[in-house]
């Protein structure tokens, strides 16, 4: 790993240096699985989706969502309530409401992104202070929204999870209940996969089983660590 730097605005301090890896890949490419494998038992994954989910459950944001989009963004009345005894926000329903409405999507992002960005930035600084060996950023649109979230600049390396488009579409249908072709429709608004792949320091093939993925990820990590 690189030499230990002095204290800086990102929360780094003298001591063993935290290696920061940014995860890239298409929808349903297995980025999260790769992130967990890269982090290993001693590292940490900073998951933007998990933080966004937590933000959606905050009372203030739930109130804004219902006020602007109605109860269509909430889980069905017979769904298990949240910790406050309320109908939780249904992320899939919310996505259906805002995805084809640019103004609504921009409004939603304006509420959620600052909260997620602040949480991830603080978590990264905390990891540096604790000298966590590796931190993997599992952040959708890490490249596209780099100027907004500022999380690309701290990355030492970028890793791309490569999975054929057909397999990713099938996974989204099976695991997320999406319709066929939904992955391509959503990715049409993003940076092309070829461009993301070109930015990566290492490409990890994820077209096999978990054992094969673990082996490929281990090889990639050894390459990044120079051993």
MIDOSE-1310 file (N, C-alpha, C; in nm, 2 decimals, decimal comma, always signed):
residues 227
xxxx	+0,08/-0,12/+0,00/+0,00/+0,00/+0,00/+0,09/+0,12/+0,00; +0,03/+0,24/-0,05/+0,11/+0,36/-0,05/+0,16/+0,40/+0,09; +0,26/+0,49/+0,10/+0,31/+0,53/+0,23/+0,20/+0,61/+0,30; +0,21/+0,61/+0,43/+0,11/+0,68/+0,51/+0,12/+0,83/+0,49
xxxx	+0,01/+0,90/+0,46/+0,02/+1,05/+0,44/-0,01/+1,12/+0,57; +0,02/+1,25/+0,58/-0,01/+1,33/+0,70/-0,16/+1,35/+0,70; -0,21/+1,40/+0,81/-0,35/+1,43/+0,83/-0,40/+1,53/+0,72; -0,52/+1,50/+0,66/-0,57/+1,58/+0,55/-0,72/+1,60/+0,57
xxxx	-0,78/+1,68/+0,48/-0,93/+1,71/+0,49/-1,02/+1,58/+0,48; -0,97/+1,47/+0,42/-1,05/+1,35/+0,40/-1,05/+1,27/+0,53; -0,98/+1,31/+0,63/-0,98/+1,24/+0,76/-0,87/+1,14/+0,77; -0,77/+1,14/+0,68/-0,66/+1,06/+0,69/-0,56/+1,11/+0,80
xxxx	-0,49/+1,02/+0,87/-0,40/+1,06/+0,97/-0,28/+0,97/+0,96; -0,17/+1,01/+1,03/-0,05/+0,93/+1,03/-0,08/+0,79/+1,08; -0,03/+0,69/+1,02/-0,05/+0,55/+1,05/-0,07/+0,47/+0,92; -0,11/+0,34/+0,94/-0,13/+0,26/+0,82/-0,24/+0,32/+0,73
xxxx	-0,21/+0,33/+0,60/-0,30/+0,40/+0,51/-0,41/+0,31/+0,47; -0,53/+0,37/+0,47/-0,65/+0,30/+0,42/-0,65/+0,31/+0,27; -0,67/+0,19/+0,20/-0,68/+0,18/+0,06/-0,83/+0,20/+0,02; -0,85/+0,29/-0,07/-0,99/+0,32/-0,11/-1,02/+0,27/-0,25
xxxx	-1,11/+0,18/-0,27/-1,14/+0,12/-0,40/-1,29/+0,16/-0,44; -1,30/+0,21/-0,56/-1,43/+0,25/-0,61/-1,49/+0,14/-0,70; -1,61/+0,10/-0,67/-1,67/-0,01/-0,75/-1,75/+0,04/-0,87; -1,73/-0,02/-0,99/-1,80/+0,02/-1,11/-1,87/-0,10/-1,17
xxxx	-1,96/-0,08/-1,25/-2,03/-0,19/-1,32/-2,18/-0,15/-1,35; -2,24/-0,23/-1,44/-2,38/-0,20/-1,47/-2,47/-0,25/-1,37; -2,60/-0,22/-1,39/-2,71/-0,26/-1,30/-2,71/-0,42/-1,30; -2,72/-0,47/-1,18/-2,73/-0,62/-1,16/-2,60/-0,69/-1,21
xxxx	-2,49/-0,62/-1,20/-2,36/-0,68/-1,24/-2,29/-0,75/-1,13; -2,34/-0,74/-1,01/-2,28/-0,80/-0,89/-2,18/-0,71/-0,82; -2,20/-0,58/-0,84/-2,10/-0,48/-0,78/-2,10/-0,50/-0,63; -2,21/-0,52/-0,56/-2,22/-0,53/-0,42/-2,14/-0,66/-0,37
xxxx	-2,16/-0,77/-0,44/-2,09/-0,89/-0,41/-1,94/-0,87/-0,42; -1,90/-0,81/-0,53/-1,76/-0,78/-0,55/-1,70/-0,69/-0,44; -1,78/-0,59/-0,40/-1,74/-0,50/-0,30/-1,71/-0,57/-0,17; -1,80/-0,66/-0,13/-1,79/-0,73/-0,01/-1,66/-0,82/-0,01
xxxx	-1,64/-0,88/-0,13/-1,52/-0,97/-0,14/-1,39/-0,89/-0,14; -1,39/-0,77/-0,20/-1,28/-0,69/-0,20/-1,24/-0,64/-0,06; -1,35/-0,60/+0,01/-1,33/-0,55/+0,15/-1,27/-0,66/+0,24; -1,33/-0,78/+0,23/-1,28/-0,89/+0,31/-1,32/-0,87/+0,46
xxxx	-1,28/-0,96/+0,55/-1,32/-0,95/+0,69/-1,27/-0,83/+0,76; -1,16/-0,77/+0,71/-1,09/-0,66/+0,78/-1,13/-0,52/+0,72; -1,19/-0,52/+0,60/-1,23/-0,40/+0,54/-1,37/-0,36/+0,56; -1,41/-0,25/+0,50/-1,55/-0,21/+0,51/-1,60/-0,16/+0,37
xxxx	-1,73/-0,19/+0,35/-1,80/-0,14/+0,23/-1,89/-0,02/+0,27; -1,88/+0,09/+0,20/-1,97/+0,20/+0,22/-2,07/+0,19/+0,11; -2,19/+0,16/+0,15/-2,30/+0,13/+0,06/-2,40/+0,25/+0,04; -2,40/+0,31/-0,07/-2,48/+0,43/-0,10/-2,63/+0,39/-0,09
xxxx	-2,67/+0,27/-0,15/-2,80/+0,23/-0,15/-2,86/+0,21/-0,01; -2,78/+0,15/+0,08/-2,82/+0,13/+0,21/-2,84/+0,26/+0,28; -2,75/+0,36/+0,26/-2,77/+0,49/+0,32/-2,89/+0,56/+0,27; -2,92/+0,54/+0,14/-3,04/+0,60/+0,07/-3,16/+0,54/+0,13
xxxx	-3,16/+0,41/+0,15/-3,28/+0,34/+0,21/-3,31/+0,40/+0,35; -3,20/+0,42/+0,43/-3,22/+0,47/+0,57/-3,27/+0,61/+0,56; -3,22/+0,69/+0,46/-3,27/+0,83/+0,45/-3,42/+0,83/+0,41; -3,46/+0,74/+0,33/-3,60/+0,73/+0,29/-3,70/+0,70/+0,41
xxxx	-3,64/+0,64/+0,51/-3,72/+0,60/+0,63/-3,72/+0,71/+0,73; -3,65/+0,82/+0,71/-3,65/+0,93/+0,81/-3,79/+0,99/+0,81; -3,84/+1,03/+0,92/-3,98/+1,09/+0,93/-4,00/+1,21/+0,84; -3,89/+1,30/+0,84/-3,91/+1,42/+0,76/-3,92/+1,39/+0,61
xxxx	-3,83/+1,30/+0,56/-3,84/+1,27/+0,42/-3,96/+1,19/+0,38; -4,01/+1,10/+0,46/-4,13/+1,02/+0,44/-4,25/+1,12/+0,42; -4,25/+1,22/+0,51/-4,36/+1,32/+0,50/-4,35/+1,40/+0,37; -4,23/+1,44/+0,33/-4,22/+1,51/+0,20/-4,27/+1,42/+0,08
xxxx	-4,23/+1,29/+0,09/-4,27/+1,21/-0,02/-4,42/+1,19/-0,03; -4,48/+1,17/+0,08/-4,63/+1,16/+0,08/-4,69/+1,29/+0,03; -4,64/+1,40/+0,08/-4,70/+1,53/+0,05/-4,69/+1,55/-0,10; -4,58/+1,52/-0,17/-4,56/+1,55/-0,31/-4,61/+1,44/-0,40
xxxx	-4,60/+1,32/-0,36/-4,63/+1,21/-0,45/-4,75/+1,12/-0,41; -4,80/+1,15/-0,29/-4,92/+1,07/-0,25/-4,88/+0,94/-0,19; -4,98/+0,86/-0,14/-4,95/+0,74/-0,07/-4,92/+0,62/-0,17; -4,92/+0,66/-0,30/-4,87/+0,56/-0,39/-4,73/+0,51/-0,38
xxxx	-4,65/+0,60/-0,30/-4,51/+0,56/-0,28/-4,49/+0,48/-0,15; -4,60/+0,45/-0,08/-4,59/+0,37/+0,04/-4,62/+0,23/+0,01; -4,57/+0,14/+0,10/-4,60/+0,00/+0,09/-4,75/-0,02/+0,11; -4,81/-0,13/+0,06/-4,95/-0,16/+0,08/-4,99/-0,16/+0,23
xxxx	-5,12/-0,13/+0,25/-5,17/-0,12/+0,39/-5,14/-0,25/+0,47; -5,14/-0,36/+0,41/-5,12/-0,49/+0,48/-4,97/-0,53/+0,50; -4,88/-0,44/+0,45/-4,74/-0,47/+0,46/-4,69/-0,44/+0,61; -4,59/-0,51/+0,65/-4,54/-0,48/+0,79/-4,50/-0,34/+0,81
xxxx	-4,54/-0,28/+0,92/-4,51/-0,14/+0,95/-4,36/-0,11/+0,98; -4,32/+0,01/+0,97/-4,18/+0,04/+1,01/-4,18/+0,05/+1,17; -4,06/+0,10/+1,22/-4,04/+0,10/+1,36/-4,13/+0,20/+1,43; -4,19/+0,29/+1,36/-4,28/+0,39/+1,41/-4,43/+0,35/+1,39
xxxx	-4,45/+0,23/+1,34/-4,58/+0,18/+1,32/-4,65/+0,24/+1,20; -4,57/+0,30/+1,11/-4,63/+0,36/+0,98/-4,60/+0,27/+0,86; -4,67/+0,29/+0,76/-4,64/+0,22/+0,63/-4,51/+0,27/+0,58; -4,42/+0,19/+0,55/-4,28/+0,23/+0,51/-4,29/+0,28/+0,36
xxxx	-4,19/+0,35/+0,32/-4,17/+0,39/+0,18/-4,14/+0,26/+0,10; -4,21/+0,25/-0,01/-4,19/+0,13/-0,11/-4,09/+0,19/-0,22; -3,97/+0,14/-0,21/-3,87/+0,20/-0,31/-3,90/+0,17/-0,45; -3,96/+0,05/-0,48/-4,00/+0,01/-0,61/-4,11/+0,10/-0,66
xxxx	-4,21/+0,13/-0,58/-4,32/+0,21/-0,61/-4,27/+0,36/-0,64; -4,18/+0,40/-0,55/-4,13/+0,54/-0,57/-4,05/+0,55/-0,70; -3,97/+0,45/-0,73/-3,90/+0,45/-0,86/-3,99/+0,46/-0,98; -4,10/+0,39/-0,97/-4,20/+0,39/-1,08/-4,26/+0,53/-1,09
xxxx	-4,28/+0,59/-0,98/-4,35/+0,73/-0,99/-4,25/+0,83/-1,05; -4,12/+0,83/-1,01/-4,03/+0,94/-1,05/-3,95/+0,91/-1,17; -3,93/+0,78/-1,21/-3,83/+0,75/-1,31/-3,85/+0,82/-1,44; -3,97/+0,83/-1,49/-4,00/+0,89/-1,62/-4,04/+1,04/-1,61
xxxx	-4,02/+1,09/-1,49/-4,05/+1,23/-1,47/-3,93/+1,30/-1,42; -3,85/+1,36/-1,51/-3,72/+1,42/-1,48/-3,73/+1,52/-1,36; -3,84/+1,61/-1,36/-3,85/+1,71/-1,26/-3,87/+1,64/-1,12; -3,95/+1,53/-1,12/-3,98/+1,46/-0,99/-3,85/+1,39/-0,95
xxxx	-3,78/+1,33/-1,04/-3,66/+1,26/-1,00/-3,55/+1,36/-0,95; -3,54/+1,48/-1,01/-3,45/+1,58/-0,97/-3,48/+1,62/-0,82; -3,61/+1,64/-0,80/-3,66/+1,68/-0,67/-3,62/+1,58/-0,56; -3,65/+1,45/-0,59/-3,61/+1,34/-0,50/-3,46/+1,34/-0,48
xxxx	-3,39/+1,34/-0,58/-3,24/+1,34/-0,56/-3,19/+1,46/-0,48; -3,25/+1,57/-0,49/-3,22/+1,69/-0,41/-3,24/+1,67/-0,27; -3,34/+1,58/-0,23/-3,36/+1,55/-0,09/-3,27/+1,44/-0,04; -3,24/+1,34/-0,12/-3,17/+1,22/-0,07/-3,02/+1,24/-0,09
xxxx	-2,97/+1,29/-0,20/-2,83/+1,29/-0,23/-2,74/+1,36/-0,12; -2,78/+1,48/-0,08/-2,70/+1,55/+0,03/-2,69/+1,47/+0,15; -2,80/+1,40/+0,19/-2,79/+1,32/+0,31/-2,70/+1,20/+0,30; -2,71/+1,13/+0,18/-2,62/+1,01/+0,16/-2,48/+1,06/+0,14
xxxx	-2,46/+1,17/+0,07/-2,32/+1,22/+0,05/-2,25/+1,25/+0,19; -2,33/+1,31/+0,28/-2,27/+1,35/+0,41/-2,24/+1,22/+0,49; -2,33/+1,12/+0,48/-2,30/+1,00/+0,56/-2,18/+0,93/+0,50; -2,17/+0,91/+0,37/-2,06/+0,84/+0,31/-1,93/+0,92/+0,34
xxxx	-1,93/+1,05/+0,33/-1,81/+1,12/+0,35/-1,76/+1,11/+0,49; -1,85/+1,11/+0,59/-1,81/+1,10/+0,73/-1,76/+0,96/+0,75; -1,83/+0,86/+0,70/-1,79/+0,72/+0,72/-1,65/+0,69/+0,66; -1,62/+0,76/+0,55/-1,49/+0,74/+0,49/-1,38/+0,81/+0,57
xxxx	-1,41/+0,92/+0,62/-1,32/+0,99/+0,71/-1,29/+0,91/+0,84; -1,40/+0,85/+0,89/-1,39/+0,77/+1,01/-1,30/+0,65/+0,99; -1,32/+0,59/+0,87/-1,24/+0,47/+0,84/-1,09/+0,50/+0,83; -1,06/+0,62/+0,77/-0,92/+0,67/+0,77/-0,87/+0,69/+0,91
xxxx	-0,95/+0,75/+1,00/-0,91/+0,77/+1,14/-0,88/+0,64/+1,21; -0,96/+0,54/+1,18/-0,94/+0,41/+1,24/-0,84/+0,32/+1,17; -0,78/+0,37/+1,06/-0,69/+0,29/+0,99/-0,74/+0,16/+0,94; -0,87/+0,16/+0,89/-0,92/+0,04/+0,83/-0,84/+0,01/+0,70
xxxx	-0,80/-0,12/+0,68/-0,71/-0,15/+0,57/-0,76/-0,12/+0,44; -0,89/-0,15/+0,41/-0,95/-0,13/+0,28/-1,10/-0,08/+0,30; -1,13/+0,02/+0,22/-1,27/+0,07/+0,21/-1,31/+0,06/+0,06; -1,43/+0,00/+0,04/-1,48/-0,02/-0,10/-1,61/+0,07/-0,11
xxxx	-1,61/+0,16/-0,20/-1,72/+0,24/-0,22/-1,82/+0,18/-0,32; -1,94/+0,13/-0,27/-2,04/+0,08/-0,35/-2,14/+0,19/-0,38; -2,11/+0,27/-0,48/-2,18/+0,39/-0,50/-2,23/+0,39/-0,65; -2,36/+0,37/-0,68/-2,41/+0,39/-0,81/-2,37/+0,52/-0,87
xxxx	-2,34/+0,53/-1,00/-2,31/+0,65/-1,07/-2,19/+0,72/-1,00; -2,09/+0,64/-0,96/-1,97/+0,70/-0,90/-1,90/+0,79/-1,00; -1,90/+0,75/-1,13/-1,83/+0,84/-1,23/-1,92/+0,95/-1,27; -2,05/+0,92/-1,29/-2,14/+1,02/-1,35/-2,16/+1,14/-1,26
xxxx	-2,17/+1,11/-1,13/-2,20/+1,22/-1,03/-2,08/+1,26/-0,95; -1,96/+1,24/-1,00/-1,84/+1,26/-0,93/-1,83/+1,41/-0,88; -1,87/+1,50/-0,96/-1,86/+1,64/-0,92/-1,95/+1,68/-0,81; -2,06/+1,60/-0,80/-2,16/+1,63/-0,70/-2,12/+1,57/-0,56
xxxx	-2,08/+1,44/-0,57/-2,06/+1,37/-0,44/-1,91/+1,37/-0,39; -1,82/+1,40/-0,48/-1,68/+1,41/-0,44/-1,61/+1,28/-0,39; -1,67/+1,17/-0,43/-1,62/+1,04/-0,37/-1,52/+0,97/-0,47; -1,51/+1,02/-0,59/-1,42/+0,96/-0,69/-1,28/+1,00/-0,66
xxxx	-1,26/+1,12/-0,62/-1,12/+1,17/-0,59/-1,04/+1,10/-0,49; -1,11/+1,05/-0,38/-1,03/+0,97/-0,28/-1,00/+0,83/-0,32; -1,05/+0,78/-0,43/-1,03/+0,65/-0,47/-0,88/+0,62/-0,52; -0,82/+0,52/-0,47/-0,69/+0,48/-0,51/-0,70/+0,40/-0,64
xxxx	-0,80/+0,32/-0,65/-0,82/+0,23/-0,76/-0,97/+0,22/-0,79; -1,00/+0,19/-0,92/-1,14/+0,16/-0,96/-1,14/+0,02/-1,02; -1,25/-0,06/-0,98/-1,27/-0,20/-1,02/-1,40/-0,21/-1,09; -1,40/-0,27/-1,20/-1,52/-0,29/-1,28/-1,57/-0,43/-1,28
xxxx	-1,70/-0,46/-1,24/-1,76/-0,59/-1,24/-1,82/-0,61/-1,37; -1,77/-0,70/-1,45/-1,82/-0,73/-1,59/-1,91/-0,85/-1,59; -2,03/-0,82/-1,64/-2,13/-0,93/-1,66/-2,21/-0,90/-1,79; -2,23/-1,00/-1,87/-2,30/-0,98/-2,00/-2,44/-0,92/-1,97
xxxx	-2,48/-0,83/-2,07/-2,60/-0,76/-2,06/-2,72/-0,86/-2,04; -2,72/-0,97/-2,11/-2,83/-1,06/-2,10/-2,84/-1,12/-1,96; -2,73/-1,15/-1,90/-2,73/-1,21/-1,77/-2,78/-1,11/-1,67; -2,73/-0,98/-1,69/-2,78/-0,88/-1,59/-2,93/-0,85/-1,60
xxxx	-2,98/-0,85/-1,72/-3,12/-0,84/-1,74/-3,20/-0,95/-1,67; -3,15/-1,07/-1,69/-3,21/-1,19/-1,63/-3,21/-1,18/-1,48; -3,10/-1,14/-1,43/-3,09/-1,12/-1,28/-3,19/-1,02/-1,23; -3,20/-0,91/-1,30/-3,30/-0,81/-1,26/-3,44/-0,85/-1,26
xxxx	-3,47/-0,93/-1,36/-3,61/-0,99/-1,37/-3,63/-1,09/-1,26; -3,53/-1,17/-1,23/-3,55/-1,27/-1,13/-3,54/-1,22/-0,99; -3,44/-1,13/-0,96/-3,42/-1,09/-0,82/-3,49/-0,96/-0,78; -3,52/-0,87/-0,88/-3,59/-0,75/-0,85/-3,73/-0,73/-0,90
xxxx	-3,77/-0,83/-0,98/-3,91/-0,83/-1,03/-3,92/-0,73/-1,15; -3,81/-0,69/-1,21/-3,82/-0,59/-1,32/-3,87/-0,66/-1,45; -3,92/-0,58/-1,54/-3,96/-0,64/-1,67/-3,84/-0,65/-1,76; -3,85/-0,74/-1,86/-3,74/-0,76/-1,95/-3,71/-0,63/-2,02
xxxx	-3,58/-0,59/-2,03/-3,54/-0,47/-2,10/-3,53/-0,35/-2,01; -3,57/-0,36/-1,88/-3,57/-0,25/-1,79/-3,43/-0,20/-1,76; -3,33/-0,30/-1,75/-3,19/-0,26/-1,72/-3,14/-0,17/-1,83; -3,16/-0,21/-1,96/-3,12/-0,13/-2,07/-3,18/+0,01/-2,07
xxxx	-3,31/+0,01/-2,04/-3,38/+0,14/-2,03/-3,32/+0,23/-1,93; -3,29/+0,18/-1,82/-3,24/+0,27/-1,71/-3,09/+0,31/-1,74; -3,02/+0,22/-1,80/-2,88/+0,25/-1,83/-2,86/+0,34/-1,95; -2,97/+0,36/-2,02/-2,96/+0,46/-2,13/-2,93/+0,60/-2,09
xxxx	-2,96/+0,63/-1,96/-2,94/+0,76/-1,90/-2,80/+0,77/-1,83; -2,73/+0,66/-1,84/-2,60/+0,66/-1,77/-2,48/+0,66/-1,87; -2,36/+0,67/-1,81/-2,24/+0,66/-1,89/-2,23/+0,52/-1,95; -2,20/+0,50/-2,08/-2,19/+0,37/-2,14/-2,10/+0,28/-2,06
xxxx	-2,14/+0,15/-2,06/-2,06/+0,05/-1,98/-1,91/+0,04/-2,03; -1,89/+0,06/-2,17/-1,76/+0,05/-2,22/-1,67/+0,16/-2,17; -1,73/+0,28/-2,15/-1,66/+0,39/-2,09/-1,62/+0,37/-1,95; -1,71/+0,31/-1,87/-1,68/+0,28/-1,73/-1,57/+0,17/-1,72
xxxx	-1,58/+0,07/-1,81/-1,48/-0,03/-1,81/-1,34/+0,02/-1,84; -1,34/+0,12/-1,93/-1,21/+0,18/-1,97/-1,14/+0,26/-1,86; -1,23/+0,31/-1,76/-1,17/+0,38/-1,65/-1,12/+0,29/-1,54; -1,15/+0,17/-1,54/-1,11/+0,08/-1,43/-0,97/+0,04/-1,44
xxxx	-0,91/+0,02/-1,32/-0,77/-0,03/-1,31/-0,77/-0,18/-1,32; -0,88/-0,25/-1,28/-0,89/-0,39/-1,29/-1,04/-0,43/-1,33; -1,05/-0,53/-1,41/-1,19/-0,58/-1,45/-1,20/-0,72/-1,39; -1,32/-0,74/-1,33/-1,35/-0,87/-1,26/-1,46/-0,93/-1,34
xxxx	-1,44/-1,05/-1,39/-1,55/-1,12/-1,46/-1,64/-1,19/-1,36; -1,77/-1,16/-1,38/-1,88/-1,21/-1,29/-1,98/-1,28/-1,37; -1,94/-1,38/-1,45/-2,03/-1,46/-1,53/-2,04/-1,60/-1,49; -1,99/-1,63/-1,37/-1,99/-1,76/-1,32/-2,06/-1,77/-1,18
xxxx	-2,02/-1,87/-1,10/-2,08/-1,88/-0,97/-2,00/-1,80/-0,86; -2,04/-1,81/-0,74/-1,98/-1,73/-0,63/-1,84/-1,77/-0,61; -1,81/-1,90/-0,62/-1,67/-1,94/-0,60/-1,58/-1,89/-0,71; -1,63/-1,88/-0,83/-1,54/-1,83/-0,94/-1,53/-1,68/-0,92
xxxx	-1,63/-1,61/-0,87/-1,62/-1,47/-0,84/-1,52/-1,44/-0,73; -1,53/-1,52/-0,63/-1,43/-1,50/-0,52/-1,29/-1,52/-0,56; -1,27/-1,61/-0,65/-1,13/-1,64/-0,70/-1,09/-1,52/-0,79; -1,17/-1,47/-0,87/-1,14/-1,36/-0,96/-1,12/-1,23/-0,88
xxxx	-1,20/-1,21/-0,78/-1,18/-1,09/-0,69/-1,05/-1,10/-0,62; -1,01/-1,22/-0,57/-0,88/-1,23/-0,50/-0,77/-1,20/-0,59; -0,77/-1,25/-0,72/-0,67/-1,22/-0,81/-0,66/-1,07/-0,84; -0,78/-1,01/-0,85/-0,78/-0,86/-0,88/-0,72/-0,78/-0,76
xxxx	-0,75/-0,83/-0,64/-0,70/-0,76/-0,52/-0,55/-0,77/-0,51; -0,50/-0,89/-0,54/-0,35/-0,91/-0,54/-0,28/-0,82/-0,65; -0,35/-0,81/-0,76/-0,30/-0,72/-0,87/-0,29/-0,57/-0,82; -0,39/-0,53/-0,75/-0,40/-0,39/-0,70/-0,29/-0,37/-0,59
xxx	-0,27/-0,47/-0,51/-0,18/-0,46/-0,40/-0,03/-0,48/-0,44; -0,02/-0,52/-0,57/+0,11/-0,54/-0,63/+0,19/-0,66/-0,58; +0,11/-0,77/-0,55/+0,17/-0,89/-0,50/+0,12/-1,01/-0,58
